[in-house]
């Protein structure tokens, strides 16, 4: 039986959160949940994720997994709120410990467990994640921050920030710890899957987000079959050089390394001091 998948696009960040349902058991998983966050006021709002929680409850679903495709700089994770409300387990790639050991000291975060125990599941490359009658498999994405993963379920691949819609190419590869050459290698693994495989990206700026492997190979502006590894590195490096830092990076990464939990309010000063992520 095929899973039922609903996409929820977050207007402010372009992030796409997915709800995956096993129709046989009514168990479900949520991919890349987003918290509303205003960087100017540091105000947090749960309206977006609460709509998804309301859908889960209306359908009487059983949340099993919160699937993070990585430590995100482009949106603030709602994993902590979602876990509190539903009891689902937070999963991320096992290599996230490398990122935690690098980022937590830079942010002055002394309450982050550097061995990853703030997360419920550290998934290894190829490790299956059972959910009722379905089985989700993890694919390590080494070109992103350590700990980034894609999730495959039948003929569907959730690619996170790496492989985007054909007109959008690939996600940025200049976050500390990322490597455009390895990102190309990761993407080529995806593009070796059967041509009808559905590609569901974690970020989408255009009207059409979903594609197939065949469409990506033919038309992706940075990863089509006519672009080799060196060409991709040059394209991605040039594009990243003129991109500003993600507006939410300081807050997003601080929350991400805490498995989606917000840091405590300080006695004085900002809750999320701005940090130049290129220096992390």
Long-range contacts (C-beta under 8 A, 24 or more apart in sequence): 1-133, 2-154, 3-134, 3-153, 3-154, 3-156, 5-156, 5-200, 6-55, 7-200, 7-209, 7-210, 8-48, 8-51, 8-52, 9-204, 9-209, 10-34, 10-36, 10-48, 10-75, 12-36, 13-74, 13-75, 13-203, 13-248, 14-74, 14-203, 14-204, 14-205, 15-72, 15-74, 15-75, 15-202, 15-203, 16-200, 16-201, 16-202, 16-203, 16-204, 16-209, 17-48, 17-49, 17-52, 18-158, 18-200, 19-52, 19-55, 19-56, 20-131, 20-134, 20-136, 20-153, 21-59, 21-61, 22-131, 22-132, 22-133, 22-134, 24-132, 24-133, 25-62, 25-132, 25-133, 26-59, 26-60, 26-61, 26-62, 26-132, 27-61, 27-62, 27-63, 27-64, 27-131, 27-132, 27-134, 28-56, 28-61, 28-62, 28-63, 28-64, 28-131, 29-63, 29-64, 29-65, 29-66, 29-67, 29-88, 29-131, 29-136, 30-63, 30-65, 30-66, 30-67, 30-82, 30-88, 31-67, 31-69, 31-151, 31-158, 31-202, 32-67, 32-68, 32-69, 32-72, 32-75, 32-77, 32-160, 32-202, 33-66, 33-77, 33-78, 33-79, 33-81, 33-82, 33-260, 34-75, 34-76, 34-77, 34-78, 35-75, 35-76, 35-77, 35-78, 35-81, 35-255, 35-260, 36-76, 37-76, 37-248, 37-251, 37-252, 39-247, 39-248, 39-251, 39-272, 42-251, 42-270, 42-271, 42-272, 44-76, 44-262, 46-78, 46-81, 48-78, 49-78, 49-81, 49-82, 53-82, 53-85, 53-86, 56-86, 63-87, 63-88, 64-88, 64-89, 64-131, 64-132, 65-89, 65-91, 65-121, 65-129, 65-131, 65-136, 66-90, 66-91, 66-260, 67-91, 67-129, 67-136, 67-151, 67-158, 68-92, 68-256, 68-260, 69-141, 69-148, 69-149, 69-150, 69-151, 69-158, 69-159, 69-160, 69-161, 69-202, 70-96, 70-141, 70-144, 70-145, 70-147, 70-148, 70-149, 70-160, 70-161, 71-96, 71-99, 71-103, 71-145, 71-147, 71-148, 71-253, 71-256, 71-257, 72-161, 72-252, 72-253, 72-256, 73-175, 73-246, 73-248, 73-249, 73-252, 73-253, 73-277, 74-161, 74-203, 74-246, 74-248, 74-249, 74-252, 75-248, 75-252, 76-248, 76-251, 76-252, 76-255, 77-252, 77-255, 77-256, 77-260, 78-260, 79-259, 79-260, 80-255, 80-258, 80-259, 80-260, 80-261, 80-262, 81-260, 82-260, 83-120, 83-260, 89-120, 89-121, 90-119, 90-120, 90-121, 90-259, 90-260, 91-119, 91-120, 91-121, 91-122, 91-123, 91-129, 91-138, 92-116, 92-119, 92-121, 92-122, 92-123, 92-147, 92-149, 92-259, 93-122, 93-123, 93-125, 93-138, 93-140, 93-141, 93-146, 93-147, 93-148, 93-149, 94-122, 94-123, 94-124, 94-125, 94-147, 95-140, 95-142, 95-146, 95-147, 96-122, 96-145, 96-146, 96-147, 97-122, 97-146, 97-147, 98-146, 98-147, 98-177, 99-145, 99-146, 99-147, 99-177, 99-257, 100-257, 102-176, 102-177, 102-280, 103-253, 103-257, 103-280, 104-257, 106-275, 106-280, 107-253, 107-254, 107-257, 107-275, 109-254, 109-257, 109-258, 109-263, 111-258, 111-263, 112-257, 112-258, 118-257, 118-258, 118-259, 118-261, 119-259, 120-259, 123-149, 125-149, 139-186, 139-189, 139-190, 140-186, 141-183, 141-186, 142-179, 142-182, 142-185, 142-186, 143-173, 143-178, 143-179, 143-180, 143-181, 143-182, 143-183, 143-184, 143-185, 143-186, 143-187, 144-171, 144-173, 144-175, 144-177, 144-178, 144-183, 144-186, 145-175, 145-176, 145-177, 145-178, 146-177, 150-186, 150-190, 155-194, 155-196, 155-197, 155-198, 156-197, 156-198, 156-200, 157-190, 157-193, 157-197, 157-198, 157-199, 157-200, 158-200, 158-202, 159-190, 159-199, 159-200, 159-201, 159-202, 160-201, 160-202, 161-201, 161-202, 161-203, 162-186, 162-187, 162-190, 163-187, 163-190, 163-191, 163-199, 163-201, 163-216, 163-220, 163-223, 164-201, 164-203, 164-204, 164-220, 165-201, 165-204, 165-206, 165-208, 165-209, 165-210, 165-211, 166-211, 166-215, 166-216, 166-218, 166-219, 166-220, 166-221, 166-224, 167-206, 167-219, 167-221, 168-201, 168-203, 168-204, 168-205, 168-206, 168-221, 169-220, 169-221, 169-222, 169-223, 169-235, 169-239, 170-220, 170-222, 170-223, 170-232, 170-236, 171-203, 172-236, 172-239, 172-240, 172-243, 173-236, 173-237, 173-240, 174-237, 174-240, 174-241, 174-243, 174-278, 175-277, 176-277, 176-278, 176-279, 176-280, 180-232, 180-233, 180-236, 180-237, 180-240, 181-229, 181-233, 183-232, 183-236, 184-223, 184-229, 184-232, 184-233, 185-229, 187-223, 190-216, 191-216, 191-217, 191-223, 191-225, 245-276, 245-277, 245-278, 246-277, 249-275, 249-277, 250-274, 250-275, 250-277, 253-277, 253-280
